[in-house]
Amino acid sequence: MSLNIRQKLTAIQQNLKAPKGQVNKFGNYRYRSAEDTLEAVKPLLGEYECTLIIEDEIVHLGDRYYIKATAIIGDNNGEDAVKVTAFARECEAKKGMDEAQITGSASSYARKYALNGLFAIDDTKDPDATNTHGKAPARAKAEPKNDDFL
């Protein structure tokens, strides 16, 4: 039986394991980059005979520029595709970055979130992992919230 693109995407979503392979040493948290997701999904794209394309577009809204990233998964027979879009706003300035690097950073961020949407990657922790079940923690630690960052 031949699978349609939505069935293939569902299978890829269920089988994709994209660990948070990056570490922010300053904030002491782990995160997943777009490259981490791409590395993890490529074997599944081959297995399910799909192609992934990511497109960027610069969008001007008001006085700000946004990068609109669209992740598109299609069946290799070209019959159907599914796409997800995400936006990231360019910083007006970022210390140590020139304008091209600022745009590239916004592109990477938007691409990561487009891929997260397409492949149903949820970066929040399981509620049971943070649930105290009505009991106060033995000792509160001042740690960064790793869940807030990708």
Rosetta blueprint (number, residue, H / E / L):
1 M L
2 S L
3 L L
4 N L
5 I H
6 R H
7 Q H
8 K H
9 L H
10 T H
11 A H
12 I H
13 Q H
14 Q H
15 N H
16 L L
17 K L
18 A L
19 P L
20 K L
21 G L
22 Q E
23 V E
24 N E
25 K L
26 F L
27 G L
28 N L
29 Y E
30 R E
31 Y E
32 R L
33 S L
34 A H
35 E H
36 D H
37 T H
38 L H
39 E H
40 A H
41 V H
42 K H
43 P H
44 L H
45 L H
46 G H
47 E H
48 Y L
49 E L
50 C E
51 T E
52 L E
53 I E
54 I E
55 E E
56 D E
57 E E
58 I E
59 V E
60 H E
61 L E
62 G L
63 D L
64 R E
65 Y E
66 Y E
67 I E
68 K E
69 A E
70 T E
71 A E
72 I E
73 I E
74 G E
75 D E
76 N L
77 N L
78 G L
79 E L
80 D L
81 A E
82 V E
83 K E
84 V E
85 T E
86 A E
87 F E
88 A E
89 R E
90 E L
91 C L
92 E L
93 A L
94 K L
95 K L
96 G L
97 M L
98 D L
99 E H
100 A H
101 Q H
102 I H
103 T H
104 G H
105 S H
106 A H
107 S H
108 S H
109 Y H
110 A H
111 R H
112 K H
113 Y H
114 A H
115 L H
116 N H
117 G H
118 L H
119 F L
120 A L
121 I L
122 D L
123 D L
124 T L
125 K L
126 D L
127 P H
128 D H
129 A H
130 T H
131 N L
132 T L
133 H L
134 G L
135 K L
136 A L
137 P L
138 A L
139 R L
140 A L
141 K L
142 A L
143 E L
144 P L
145 K L
146 N H
147 D H
148 D H
149 F L
150 L L
